[in-house]
Amino acid sequence: MIDKNDLLINTNGYVLSLLQKILDANIEVIGVENIPKHNPKMFVANHFTRTEAMLVPYTLYNLTNKKVGVIADDSLFKTFFGNFLENLGALKKSAENRNEHIIGDLITSCKDWMIFPEGIMVKAKDISKIDKNFCVKIDGTCQRVYTGAAVFALTSQIFRQKYFDNTLEDYEDFSKKYFINKCSDINGHETMLVPINISYSRLRNGKNFLVDMASKLFDEMGKNFKEELEIESNIILNSKITIRILEPISTKKLLENFYEKNLSNEKIINNLRYEVTHNFMNKIYESLSINFDHIFVLILFLYPKKEIEIEYFKRLIYITIFKIKEKNIFCDEDINKNLIYLISYEKYKIFDEILQIAINDNILTTDEINCHKYKINKENLLNSFTHHTIRLKNILRVILNEVLIQEEVVNIVKNLISNNEELNNKILLEILKYEEDIEFENSYKKFEKHKEIKEKEIGKHKYFENKNSNSCVIAIHGFSSAPKEMEKLAVFLSKNGFNVQTPRLDGHGTVCEDLKDKVWQDWYKSVSRSIIIASLQYKKVFIIGFSTGGLLALLSTKKQYKEFVSLICINAALHLNDMRIKTLLPAITFWNDVVKYFSEEKYTKEYVDNFPENPQINYHKHYIDSIEQLSLLMSKTKKILPKIKKPILIIQSKDDPVVNPSSAHEIFEKISSRHKTLKIIESKKHVIVTEDNEELFYSILDFIKSEQ
């Protein structure tokens, strides 16, 4: 076995540190199971950065414990990385007997090889398909993808087959020419071609500490070196690199129809080299991991109008991502992480970041009349600059070029933007309702055999529709409860002329174990989705939150959307009376930390018992993890109270046994709303929404009507 540290010998401290940065980059490897275990392998991949010549072979080496050679530019061997490349198994482009060494390694399986058939770093990612050939465009010149990898793999297999068929002429000369027996005999397993797609998410330019460090170390740096350093250092520091290993291609199968035709090696190779290369390059390009940036820029490019409204733009992105996932197209695993925030009037970092790039590059400019609209400058978007400058001057064009070759994704966006806005809003509505349904169904299915699972009718979200109304009330249930908790109030409001939604907070309405693994942000995302569902259908939206639902209602006021009118919080759980929460929870948390430290997890206290007013609806125990999330939500809500300006009705049970009535007074005093009302209900109960409480219900109805 090879010691992995051998790859880093003879390397000074500076290079070792930089290599460690490169090799510790955020790399995701998919398809490890596709690497043949015993076969000699020719890996083939797309080529965008110089770093790939070190990073990908090193990653493969870590997976297989077998060196993977690459052909690298002679100039790289003159740099600090020369020793590393040599130890990794790389050869210079000008190396003597280079091709014979490669074929020999594939015959003996002494070393695997990786080749970039594009033959050059495709900085613009500008690839065209011409007949059955792929063409790399460099400053307007079309360069056909090289077939060398196919030639090496096929040649090695032809020689192997001849050797085992005893038809190989002059074995001694052959073994000398291809360096056979220098490390091993001829391997009996066939050579496999293994395509790899290398994708990058968050492809950015701009200065960073590595660029600054290099500028201090070197008095003079060429423009091309500066460009590569800026791009590649940002990839190392900020991007995620996805190495997708695809199904291997059998050279034995490719050659089986030629063995009996008595053709020369050259004729066999020439018959196959172009087709084989086209096929594996097609697989590579089609296996691009689609990321958020791809969709952003593709919509801008294909959008038929000169201006785009920002919220509609976000909705198009959301629908596109759903369609891509639906078709099982390869995409970045984080592409839909917290995606509901994109369309639910929240800050969404990924969108804001790439939007700023488009603005900085004058691809998007703000409309002077409507600040929510952007003018699209496609001329700037399509500016290709030069091979060595495009990544610095127009990174969005690079990202666009990469996705344009993915026809299935292009067709999804084309079909979508051919619809009018009304139709796409309906499509989005259907998607959101589907996601709401599937989230509940998946949770229910996961725990359906649990003896304490709630009835489906209790846990499922519901819609109470009133076709004569353009207003909607969202009624949010409390902690460890279910939508059923809000049903009587929902029915009452529906009968009085309103559409009502009772969303299910994620983790609720099934079993308490479902809630155990959720964080408060999951509950907030459920509310966010419900708000979008309502705003897509109705002109006015009112939000009612009970207990923890009240906290989420308060928190949701930071969303700026024209349909939002006012909110009502009922017994909002800002402060709790339960002494177990105040004193016992910190003690339990401390105890659990202690026993985990001593690896005695069996003594941990996972939950506290709960004795709810409505046991058919609420969970009978609270997991410590869930209570901690509730505590975090309480803290978060307290901080945003001064920012709340919407009209609000605050309702509180006078003798609430769960929520301290001081909660209502604190909310009333700290919010900045000009129109605010505090109403105290004479009750000794916390859960006052499950009864036919006329005082409560009519207070809510009167408030909503006054705000219409």
C-alpha positions in Angstrom: 0.0 0.0 0.0 1.1 3.5 -0.8 1.4 6.0 2.1 -0.6 9.1 1.1 2.0 11.3 2.6 4.4 10.1 -0.2 2.5 12.4 -2.5 3.6 15.4 -0.6 7.3 14.7 -0.1 10.0 17.1 -1.3 7.5 20.0 -1.0 8.3 23.1 0.9 6.1 24.4 3.7 4.4 27.1 1.6 3.4 24.7 -1.1 2.3 22.1 1.4 0.0 24.6 3.0 -1.5 25.7 -0.3 -1.9 22.1 -1.4 -3.7 21.3 1.8 -6.1 24.2 1.0 -6.7 22.8 -2.4 -7.1 19.2 -1.3 -9.4 20.1 1.6 -11.6 22.1 -0.7 -15.4 21.5 -0.5 -15.6 18.4 -2.7 -18.6 16.2 -3.1 -17.9 12.9 -4.9 -20.9 11.1 -6.4 -20.9 7.7 -8.0 -18.0 6.1 -6.2 -19.7 2.7 -6.8 -19.1 3.2 -10.5 -15.3 2.9 -10.1 -14.3 -0.6 -11.3 -12.3 -2.3 -8.5 -9.9 -4.5 -10.4 -9.8 -3.0 -13.9 -7.2 -0.7 -15.4 -9.0 2.7 -15.8 -8.9 5.6 -18.2 -10.8 8.4 -16.5 -12.1 11.2 -18.8 -13.4 14.5 -17.6 -14.3 18.1 -18.7 -11.7 20.7 -18.0 -12.2 24.2 -16.5 -9.3 24.9 -14.0 -5.7 24.0 -13.7 -6.3 22.8 -10.2 -8.3 19.9 -11.6 -5.0 18.3 -12.8 -4.1 17.8 -9.1 -7.3 17.8 -7.2 -9.2 15.1 -9.2 -6.4 12.6 -9.4 -5.7 13.1 -5.7 -9.4 12.5 -4.9 -9.5 9.4 -7.0 -6.2 8.2 -5.4 -7.9 8.6 -2.0 -10.8 6.5 -3.2 -8.8 3.7 -4.9 -5.4 3.9 -3.2 -3.9 3.8 -6.7 -2.1 6.6 -8.5 -3.8 8.3 -11.3 -1.6 9.9 -13.9 -2.4 13.1 -15.8 -0.7 14.9 -18.7 0.2 18.3 -17.4 1.6 21.4 -19.1 5.4 21.6 -18.9 5.1 24.9 -17.2 3.4 23.4 -14.1 6.5 21.2 -13.5 8.6 24.4 -13.2 6.4 25.7 -10.3 6.2 24.8 -6.7 3.7 22.0 -7.6 6.2 20.1 -9.8 7.2 17.5 -7.1 3.7 16.9 -6.1 2.6 16.3 -9.7 5.5 13.9 -10.3 4.7 11.9 -7.1 1.1 11.8 -8.1 2.1 10.2 -11.4 1.8 13.1 -13.9 3.8 13.3 -17.1 4.8 16.4 -19.0 3.2 17.1 -22.3 6.7 16.9 -23.8 7.7 13.7 -21.9 9.6 11.2 -24.0 7.6 8.0 -24.9 4.6 9.6 -23.1 2.0 7.7 -25.1 3.8 4.4 -24.7 4.0 4.9 -20.9 0.2 5.5 -20.8 -0.7 2.5 -22.9 1.7 0.4 -20.9 0.2 1.5 -17.6 -3.3 0.6 -18.9 -2.1 -2.8 -20.0 -0.4 -3.7 -16.7 -2.7 -1.7 -14.5 0.4 -0.2 -12.7 -1.3 3.1 -12.7 -4.7 4.5 -13.8 -4.9 7.6 -16.0 -7.1 10.6 -16.4 -7.3 12.7 -19.6 -9.1 15.9 -20.4 -10.3 15.3 -24.0 -11.0 19.0 -24.5 -7.2 19.4 -24.5 -7.3 22.9 -22.9 -9.0 24.6 -20.0 -12.3 25.7 -21.4 -12.5 28.9 -19.5 -15.6 30.2 -21.2 -17.3 26.7 -21.1 -18.4 27.4 -24.7 -19.1 24.0 -26.2 -21.0 23.3 -29.4 -22.2 20.0 -30.9 -21.5 19.7 -34.6 -22.8 16.5 -36.1 -21.3 13.8 -34.0 -18.4 15.9 -32.7 -18.2 18.3 -29.8 -16.4 21.5 -30.5 -14.6 23.8 -28.0 -14.8 27.5 -28.9 -11.7 29.5 -28.0 -12.0 33.2 -29.1 -14.2 32.3 -32.0 -12.1 29.4 -33.2 -13.7 25.9 -33.0 -11.5 23.1 -31.8 -12.7 19.6 -31.9 -12.5 17.5 -28.8 -9.5 15.2 -28.9 -9.8 11.4 -29.2 -6.6 10.4 -27.5 -8.2 9.0 -24.4 -10.3 6.6 -26.5 -7.2 5.7 -28.5 -5.2 4.8 -25.4 -8.0 2.8 -23.8 -8.9 0.9 -27.0 -5.2 0.2 -27.9 -4.4 -1.2 -24.5 -7.4 -3.5 -24.7 -6.5 -4.7 -28.2 -3.0 -5.6 -27.1 -4.3 -7.3 -24.0 -6.7 -9.4 -26.1 -3.9 -10.3 -28.5 -1.6 -11.3 -25.6 -4.2 -13.7 -24.1 -5.1 -15.0 -27.6 -1.4 -15.7 -28.2 -1.5 -13.5 -31.3 0.9 -10.8 -30.1 4.0 -10.6 -32.3 7.5 -10.2 -30.8 6.5 -9.9 -27.2 10.0 -8.9 -26.2 10.0 -5.8 -28.4 6.4 -5.1 -27.4 7.2 -5.3 -23.7 10.2 -2.9 -24.1 8.2 -0.4 -26.1 5.4 -0.3 -23.6 7.5 -0.8 -20.4 5.7 -4.1 -19.5 7.1 -6.0 -16.5 8.6 -2.8 -15.0 6.1 -2.9 -12.2 3.7 -5.7 -13.2 2.7 -8.3 -15.7 -0.2 -7.8 -18.1 -3.4 -7.4 -16.2 -6.2 -9.9 -17.2 -9.0 -7.4 -16.6 -10.2 -5.3 -19.5 -9.5 -1.5 -19.6 -12.5 0.6 -18.6 -13.3 4.1 -19.7 -14.7 6.0 -16.8 -16.4 9.4 -17.6 -16.4 12.1 -14.9 -18.2 15.4 -14.8 -16.7 18.1 -12.7 -19.2 20.8 -11.7 -18.8 24.0 -9.6 -21.4 25.8 -7.6 -20.9 29.4 -6.5 -18.5 30.2 -9.3 -17.1 33.6 -8.3 -14.3 36.1 -9.0 -12.8 38.8 -6.9 -9.9 39.2 -4.5 -9.2 36.9 -1.5 -6.4 36.2 0.9 -4.6 33.8 -1.5 -4.5 36.4 -4.2 -3.2 39.0 -1.8 -0.6 36.5 -0.5 0.6 35.7 -4.0 0.9 39.4 -4.9 3.2 39.8 -2.0 5.3 36.8 -2.8 5.8 37.6 -6.5 6.9 41.0 -7.8 5.5 40.4 -11.2 2.7 38.2 -12.3 1.5 37.7 -15.9 -2.1 38.6 -16.7 -3.1 35.0 -17.4 -1.5 33.8 -14.1 -3.4 36.5 -12.2 -6.7 35.5 -13.9 -6.2 31.8 -13.1 -5.1 32.5 -9.5 -8.1 34.7 -8.8 -10.6 32.2 -10.3 -9.1 29.1 -8.9 -8.4 30.4 -5.4 -12.1 31.5 -5.2 -13.1 28.0 -6.2 -10.9 26.5 -3.5 -12.1 28.9 -0.8 -15.8 29.4 -1.7 -17.1 27.0 -4.2 -18.4 23.4 -3.9 -16.8 21.1 -6.4 -18.9 18.1 -7.5 -17.0 15.2 -9.0 -19.7 12.9 -10.5 -18.3 9.5 -11.6 -20.4 8.0 -14.3 -21.0 4.4 -15.3 -17.8 2.8 -16.8 -17.6 1.9 -20.5 -16.4 -1.5 -21.5 -13.7 -1.5 -24.1 -14.1 -5.2 -24.6 -17.7 -4.7 -25.7 -16.7 -1.8 -27.9 -14.2 -4.1 -29.7 -16.0 -7.4 -29.8 -17.4 -6.9 -33.3 -13.9 -6.2 -34.7 -11.9 -9.1 -33.4 -12.8 -11.5 -36.2 -12.7 -9.0 -39.0 -8.9 -9.2 -39.3 -8.4 -5.5 -39.4 -5.3 -3.6 -38.5 -5.1 -2.0 -35.1 -5.1 1.4 -36.8 -8.3 0.7 -38.8 -10.1 -0.6 -35.7 -9.1 2.5 -33.7 -10.1 4.9 -36.5 -13.5 3.2 -36.8 -14.2 3.7 -33.1 -12.3 6.7 -31.8 -14.7 9.5 -32.8 -17.9 7.7 -31.9 -16.5 6.6 -28.5 -15.2 10.0 -27.7 -18.5 11.7 -28.7 -20.5 9.2 -26.6 -18.5 9.7 -23.4 -18.3 13.4 -23.8 -22.0 13.6 -24.3 -22.5 11.7 -21.0 -20.1 14.1 -19.3 -21.8 17.2 -20.5 -25.3 15.9 -19.8 -24.2 15.0 -16.3 -23.6 18.6 -15.3 -24.8 19.3 -11.7 -27.3 22.0 -12.2 -27.1 24.7 -9.6 -29.0 27.9 -8.7 -26.7 30.1 -10.7 -27.4 28.1 -13.9 -31.2 28.6 -13.5 -30.8 32.3 -12.7 -28.8 33.1 -15.8 -30.7 30.8 -18.1 -34.0 32.4 -17.3 -32.5 35.9 -17.9 -31.1 34.7 -21.3 -34.4 33.1 -22.5 -36.8 35.6 -21.0 -38.6 37.2 -24.0 -39.2 40.6 -22.4 -36.8 43.5 -21.8 -37.8 43.8 -18.1 -38.5 41.3 -15.4 -40.4 41.8 -12.1 -38.2 40.5 -9.3 -40.9 38.4 -7.4 -42.0 36.8 -10.7 -38.3 36.1 -11.5 -38.0 34.3 -8.2 -41.1 32.3 -8.8 -39.8 31.2 -12.2 -36.6 30.0 -10.6 -38.6 28.0 -7.9 -40.8 26.3 -10.5 -37.7 25.5 -12.7 -36.0 23.8 -9.8 -39.1 21.8 -9.0 -39.3 20.6 -12.6 -35.6 19.7 -12.7 -35.9 17.7 -9.5 -39.1 16.1 -10.8 -37.3 14.9 -13.9 -34.4 13.5 -11.8 -31.9 15.7 -13.7 -28.5 15.8 -11.9 -28.4 18.9 -9.7 -26.5 20.3 -6.7 -27.8 18.6 -3.6 -28.3 22.0 -1.9 -30.3 23.5 -4.8 -33.6 23.5 -2.9 -32.2 24.1 0.6 -34.6 26.6 2.3 -35.8 27.4 -1.2 -39.2 28.5 0.1 -37.6 31.6 1.4 -36.8 32.6 -2.2 -40.5 33.2 -2.9 -41.8 34.0 0.5 -40.6 37.6 0.8 -37.4 36.8 2.8 -33.8 37.5 2.2 -32.3 34.7 0.2 -28.5 34.9 0.2 -27.8 32.9 -3.0 -30.2 34.9 -5.1 -29.1 38.3 -3.6 -25.5 37.4 -4.3 -25.8 36.5 -8.0 -28.3 39.4 -8.5 -25.6 41.7 -7.3 -23.1 40.2 -9.8 -25.6 40.8 -12.6 -26.1 44.4 -11.4 -22.3 45.0 -11.1 -21.8 43.7 -14.6 -24.7 45.9 -16.0 -26.6 42.8 -17.0 -29.5 44.0 -14.9 -30.3 47.6 -14.1 -33.1 48.9 -11.8 -36.1 50.3 -13.4 -36.3 54.1 -12.6 -40.1 54.0 -12.1 -40.6 50.6 -10.5 -37.7 49.5 -8.1 -39.1 46.0 -8.1 -38.4 45.6 -11.9 -35.1 45.1 -13.6 -34.1 45.8 -17.2 -32.2 43.0 -18.9 -29.2 43.9 -21.0 -28.7 40.7 -23.0 -25.9 42.3 -25.0 -23.8 42.6 -21.8 -24.8 39.1 -20.8 -23.6 37.7 -24.1 -20.3 39.6 -24.1 -17.7 36.8 -24.5 -14.6 39.1 -24.0 -11.6 36.8 -24.6 -10.6 33.3 -23.5 -8.3 34.6 -20.8 -10.6 37.5 -19.5 -14.2 36.2 -19.6 -14.0 34.5 -16.2 -13.0 37.9 -14.7 -15.2 40.2 -16.7 -18.4 38.2 -17.3 -18.7 35.1 -15.1 -22.4 34.9 -15.8 -21.7 34.2 -19.5 -19.5 31.3 -18.4 -22.2 29.9 -16.3 -24.7 30.4 -19.1 -22.5 28.6 -21.7 -22.2 25.6 -19.4 -26.0 25.1 -19.0 -26.9 25.8 -22.6 -25.6 22.4 -23.7 -28.0 20.8 -21.2 -31.0 20.6 -23.6 -33.5 19.1 -21.1 -33.0 22.1 -18.7 -33.2 24.6 -21.5 -36.5 23.1 -22.7 -37.9 23.3 -19.2 -37.2 27.0 -19.0 -38.4 27.6 -22.6 -41.7 26.0 -21.9 -42.1 27.9 -18.7 -41.4 31.4 -20.0 -43.8 30.7 -22.9 -46.6 30.8 -20.4 -48.2 34.0 -19.2 -47.7 35.1 -15.6 -51.1 34.0 -14.5 -50.6 30.4 -15.7 -47.2 30.2 -14.0 -48.7 31.4 -10.8 -51.2 28.7 -11.0 -48.4 26.1 -11.6 -46.6 27.4 -8.6 -49.7 27.2 -6.5 -50.1 23.5 -7.5 -46.5 22.8 -6.7 -46.7 24.4 -3.2 -49.9 22.5 -2.4 -48.3 19.3 -3.7 -45.2 19.9 -1.5 -47.5 20.5 1.5 -49.3 17.3 0.8 -46.2 15.2 0.3 -44.5 16.6 3.4 -47.4 15.3 5.5 -47.7 12.0 3.7 -44.0 11.3 4.0 -44.1 12.0 7.8 -47.2 10.0 8.3 -45.8 7.1 6.3 -42.6 7.1 8.3 -44.5 6.7 11.6 -47.6 4.9 10.4 -46.8 1.8 12.5 -46.2 3.9 15.7 -48.9 3.0 18.2 -49.4 6.7 19.2 -49.8 8.2 15.8 -52.6 10.7 15.4 -55.5 10.2 13.1 -54.8 11.6 9.6 -57.8 13.9 9.9 -56.2 15.5 13.0 -52.7 16.1 11.5 -53.4 17.1 7.9 -53.6 20.7 6.9 -56.9 21.9 5.6 -58.5 24.6 3.3 -61.9 26.1 4.0 -62.8 27.8 0.8 -65.3 30.6 0.3 -65.7 31.4 -3.4 -67.3 34.7 -2.7 -64.4 36.1 -0.8 -61.0 37.6 -1.9 -59.7 37.4 1.7 -57.9 34.6 3.4 -57.1 33.9 7.1 -54.1 31.7 7.9 -54.7 30.0 11.3 -51.5 28.5 12.9 -51.7 25.9 15.6 -49.5 25.6 18.7 -46.4 23.6 19.8 -46.8 19.8 19.8 -50.3 20.2 18.4 -52.0 19.9 15.0 -54.2 21.8 12.4 -57.2 20.2 14.1 -56.6 22.6 17.0 -57.7 25.6 14.8 -60.6 23.9 13.1 -63.5 25.3 15.1 -62.2 28.9 14.6 -61.6 28.1 10.9 -65.1 26.8 10.4 -66.5 29.9 12.2 -64.6 32.3 10.0 -65.4 30.4 6.8 -69.1 30.6 7.6 -68.7 34.4 8.1 -67.3 34.9 4.6 -63.6 34.1 4.7 -61.3 31.6 3.1 -59.2 29.9 5.8 -56.1 27.8 5.8 -54.9 25.7 8.7 -51.3 24.7 7.9 -49.5 21.9 9.6 -46.2 22.9 11.2 -43.5 20.5 10.2 -43.1 17.7 12.7 -46.6 18.1 14.1 -49.8 16.1 13.9 -48.2 12.7 13.7 -46.0 11.5 16.7 -43.7 13.4 19.0 -40.7 11.6 17.5 -41.5 13.4 14.3 -41.0 16.7 16.1 -37.8 15.6 17.8 -35.6 16.1 14.8 -37.1 19.4 13.6 -35.8 22.9 14.3 -37.9 26.0 14.7 -37.0 27.2 11.2 -38.8 24.1 9.8 -42.0 25.4 11.5 -41.4 28.9 10.1 -41.0 27.4 6.6 -44.4 25.8 6.9 -45.9 29.2 7.7 -44.0 30.8 4.8 -45.3 28.3 2.3 -48.9 28.8 3.6 -48.4 32.6 3.2 -47.4 32.1 -0.5 -50.3 29.8 -1.1 -52.7 32.4 0.2 -51.0 35.4 -1.5 -51.2 33.6 -4.9 -55.0 33.3 -4.6 -56.3 36.2 -2.5 -56.0 40.0 -2.4 -56.0 40.2 1.4 -54.2 37.9 3.9 -54.7 37.9 7.7 -52.7 35.7 10.0 -53.8 34.2 13.3 -51.4 32.4 15.5 -52.2 30.4 18.7 -49.5 29.9 21.3 -46.3 29.0 19.4 -48.3 29.8 16.3 -48.6 33.3 17.7 -44.8 33.6 17.8 -44.5 32.4 14.2 -47.3 34.9 13.2 -45.3 37.7 14.9 -42.1 36.6 13.2 -43.8 36.4 9.8 -44.5 40.2 9.9 -41.0 40.9 8.5 -42.3 39.6 5.2 -43.2 42.5 3.0 -46.1 41.6 0.7 -49.0 43.8 -0.5 -51.6 41.2 0.5 -50.7 41.2 4.2 -53.3 43.2 6.2 -53.0 42.4 9.9 -52.4 39.7 12.5 -53.9 38.2 15.6 -51.9 36.4 18.3 -53.7 34.3 20.9 -51.8 33.3 24.1 -48.6 33.8 22.2 -45.9 31.8 24.0 -43.4 34.5 24.7 -43.0 33.5 28.4 -44.1 30.1 29.9 -45.4 29.3 33.3 -44.1 25.7 33.3 -41.4 25.6 35.9 -39.9 22.5 34.2 -39.1 24.7 31.2 -37.6 27.4 33.3 -35.5 25.3 35.8 -35.6 21.7 34.9 -34.7 22.0 31.2 -31.3 23.7 31.8 -30.5 21.0 34.5 -31.5 18.2 32.1 -29.5 19.7 29.3 -26.5 19.9 31.6 -27.0 16.3 32.8 -27.3 15.0 29.3 -24.0 16.8 28.4 -22.3 15.2 31.4 -23.4 11.6 30.6 -22.5 12.0 26.9 -19.1 13.2 27.9 -18.6 9.9 29.8 -20.1 7.9 26.9 -23.1 6.8 29.1 -25.8 7.9 26.7 -28.2 5.3 28.2 -28.7 7.6 31.2 -29.7 10.6 29.1 -33.1 12.2 29.8 -34.7 12.6 26.3 -38.1 14.0 27.2 -40.5 15.3 29.8 -44.1 14.1 30.1 -46.9 16.3 28.9 -50.5 16.3 30.1 -52.4 18.2 27.4 -55.9 19.6 27.6 -56.6 17.9 24.3 -54.7 14.6 24.3 -56.3 13.5 21.0 -54.6 16.4 19.3 -51.5 17.2 21.3 -48.4 15.0 22.0 -48.1 13.4 25.4 -44.5 14.1 25.8 -42.0 16.9 24.9 -38.5 15.9 23.7 -35.8 18.1 25.2 -34.5 18.9 21.7 -38.0 20.2 20.7 -38.3 22.3 23.9 -34.9 23.9 23.1 -36.1 24.8 19.6 -39.2 26.4 21.2 -36.9 28.4 23.5 -34.9 29.6 20.5 -38.0 30.7 18.7 -39.1 32.6 21.8 -35.8 34.4 22.0 -35.9 35.2 18.2 -39.4 36.6 18.5 -38.6 38.9 21.4 -35.8 40.5 19.4 -38.1 41.5 16.5 -41.0 42.9 18.4 -39.9 46.6 18.0 -39.9 46.1 14.2 -43.6 45.0 14.0 -45.7 47.8 12.6 -48.8 45.9 11.2 -52.2 46.3 12.9 -52.5 43.7 15.6 -55.0 42.2 18.0 -53.3 40.5 21.0 -55.6 38.1 22.9 -54.6 36.5 26.3 -56.3 34.2 28.7 -56.4 35.9 32.1 -55.4 32.8 34.0 -53.5 30.9 31.3 -51.8 27.9 33.1 -49.2 27.5 30.3 -48.3 31.0 28.9 -47.6 33.7 31.4 -50.0 36.6 30.8 -47.1 39.0 30.9 -46.4 37.8 27.4 -49.3 39.7 26.0 -48.4 42.9 27.8 -44.8 42.7 26.6 -45.9 42.2 23.0 -48.3 45.1 23.3 -45.7 47.4 24.8 -42.7 46.6 22.6 -44.3 46.5 19.1 -44.3 49.6 17.0 -47.8 49.2 15.5 -50.0 52.3 15.5 -53.1 50.2 15.5 -52.8 47.6 18.3 -55.4 46.2 20.7 -54.9 44.0 23.8 -57.9 41.9 24.9 -58.0 39.8 28.0 -60.3 36.7 28.0 -61.7 35.5 31.3 -60.4 31.9 31.2 -58.3 29.5 33.2 -57.4 27.5 30.1 -54.5 27.8 27.7 -56.2 26.1 24.7 -59.2 28.4 24.2 -59.5 27.9 20.4 -60.9 24.4 20.5 -64.2 25.4 22.2 -67.1 27.4 20.8 -65.9 30.5 22.5 -68.2 33.3 21.2 -66.4 36.1 22.9 -63.1 35.0 21.4 -64.4 34.2 17.9 -66.4 37.4 17.5 -63.5 39.5 18.8 -61.4 38.0 16.0 -64.1 38.4 13.4 -64.8 42.0 14.3 -61.1 42.9 14.2 -60.6 41.3 10.8 -63.7 43.1 9.4 -62.5 46.4 10.7 -59.2 45.9 8.8 -60.7 45.0 5.5 
